[in-house]
C-alpha cells in the first residue's frame, strides 16, 4: 500500500482522542451509601454493565470515523488484486501490415496470406477474457474496431471472419507512427499488461530505421508507459538472395486535368523495373471509364531503369473521365501494375475580361488581340477544327463592383485603373476560393494607386510592386528580349519549346518594371527580360493563383501578339489559372478533397466509399447557393467515390477521385539483420520468438495501484451514522422511563 498524501498520516494520533475520553470517564468515583440503596443495587449493577458496553462501542465507532477521514485524506493506493478489486487482464494489440509490398507472391502464396495465417494462429493461442485491439498499418494507422474487444469464442470467430476479408492496399506502412499510436492508447480498466505484436512483410520500406529520434522516442514511450508493454515483430520466412520480377507503374502524368471537349491530352506513364531481372516486351493497356482506348509498349527495361511512355487521348464527352493504364505482365507484385488519372472534361470555361470602356465597346486594342487568341475573331470562327474552350464575357471597370464573380473560373484584368476597396475585397475572395486572376496593367495605370491596392506592401494580390517604365532609364538598346524559361513549370512547358515556338524572337520596346528583392523565389518568376527585370510573376492566395504581367498586349510595346508564342501563351496560362476552380480529383495522401454540388441535393445522403470499401460521411458546407463537400480522410491511396445514397436504387456516383501512392513501397529491399539489431537496441523491439527473460519480465509486472480512499470515506460515513444512531438509542433508553424494581 502507498499513499499519495502521506503528509496527512501525521494526524493519525488524533484517533486516540476517543480512547482517552473513554478512559477518563471510567475513573473511580467516591461512593456514598444511603438507606434505600439496598433495594436498587441489582438494577444499578445491570445498567452499569450495559453502559460500559455502549461506551465501548461508541469509542470504537468514533475512533474508526477519525481513522477513516485521516486515511482517506492521505489517499491510499492498493494493489488491483488486493481484496478482490477488479479482474487482472492482459491487453493484446495486433498490428497488421496492409501495405502494397505484402502482396508479393512467392511459392504460389502472397506474403499477406502468410501474415493472415500467423494472425489466426495468434488468436487461437490467446486466452478468453483477453482484451484485444486490431490496428491496420498504412499511410496513417487505422483501428479495425473503435474499441477493445473481450476475447471469447464468438468474438474470436467474428475476428477471424473480418481478418480473412482484409486485402493488401496500395499504401505504404508507417510502422513507427503505428507503434506510437498503439502505446499511447489508453488501456481498459484493470488491464496492466499490454503485448503489441506487429505482423509485417519484412521489407525495409516503412521502418524509417535511420530515424534514431523516432525509435528512441518509441523506446522511451515503452519504458514510461503506465502498464508493462512489450513489442514483438513477426515477419514471414523470406529466402535470402531471392530474385523478383516486378514492373511498377509509378504514376500517370498530364499537364492538365481540367480540359476541354475534343482537346488532345498527352498522358505520360512512368514505368520502372523495381525487380532484379530484366523484362522484355512490356505492354501497356489504356482505358477511359473502363473502355479500351489503345495501347503502347516498351521493348525492354533493365533492373532499376525507368521508362516514360506518352499516350494521346481526346475525350469525346463532357464529364469526369477516369483514365487508367495497366500492364498485363505477370510479375511477383501485381498491385503496382496499374495507375490512373482523372480528368474533368468541360465544353466551355467561363472567363471574365475587364477593361476600360473604349476597349470594350466595341472590342479594340489589347482586348481585341486577346479575343482573337481565344478564337473569337472572324478568321478563327472559319477554322472548323479549332475550338477554344473559353467562353469570354467583356465588362467595363465601372461594372466590376456589382458583378457576381462566382460563375467564372478566371478573371483577366487589363488597363488597371484605381479601384475601390469593395472591388479589392471581391477579387481577394474570388482568388481565395480557387479562382484564377491575370492582371495586366497598361499605359494608363497609375503605379502608386496600383501598388496601394494590389501590392499592399507584399500582403496583396500582386507579389511585387511596380516601380516605373523601361523608358525611364536611358539605354542604348532599342529593345529588350525575353530569357527562355525552364520547362519545369506546367504553365511554361509549351512556352519554353524553342523548336516549335519563337520566344527568342520577341522584342520588347517598352514594359513596366517590377521591383524584385534578392530573396524573391525564382520559381515564381515566369518570364524575365535579358536586362534582369521580371516581366511575369506568379502569386498564390488561398486555393487560387494570381499572375501579374507588366506588359500589355499592345503592338506599340512589343511584337508579342504577332509571334507564334502568343496564342499558346494565352491558352496555356488561362488553363493553368482555371485549374484550382475545378474539383481537384487527383490528390496526394492526406490532401483534402473538395467538391461543389447542387444546393438541392440532400447532404445527409452523401457518402464517400474508400479503397478499404468503407463508407464515410464527408463534411458539407452550404455557402453561396451551393453545397461544398470536404473530405479529409484520404490517407489510403487508391480510388475513392463520392456517392449519393438512395433508398430505392443503387447509390448515384457523383464523382470519383484518386489518391496517389508512395512509389518507394514497390522497392523490395529486405530489412537486414544489422537494421533489425539497430531497432532492437534503439526501439526496444523483439524480432521472432520472445526470449525467456523478456517473458519473465513481462509476466512479473505488478498491477497498477488502485485508489482506495473512496471506500475509506464510505466506511467513515457508515461509522458516523452508526455512532449517531447508537447515541440516540442510548439516550432514549436511559431517559424514556423510571426504574422498575423486582
Helices and strands as residue ranges (DSSP letters): E 2-3, G 6-16, H 17-25, H 37-74, E 76-79, G 82-84, E 89-97, G 100-103, E 105-106, E 109-110, H 111-125, E 131-137, E 142-143, E 149-150, H 153-165, H 175-184, E 191-200, H 212-223, E 228-235, E 247-253, E 258-260, E 264-273, E 279-288, E 291-301, E 306-314, E 319-326, E 338-346, E 349-355, H 357-360, H 365-373, H 378-381, E 390-396, G 397-399, E 410-414, H 421-432, E 436-440, H 447-450, I 451-455, G 456-458, E 465-469, G 470-472, E 482-483, G 503-505, E 512-515, G 522-524, E 525-529, E 534-541, E 544-549, G 560-562, H 565-578, G 579-581, E 586-587, E 593-598, G 603-605, E 606-609, E 615-616, E 619-623, E 626-631, E 638-644, E 652-659, G 663-666, H 673-683, E 686-687, H 692-699, E 705-707, H 709-735
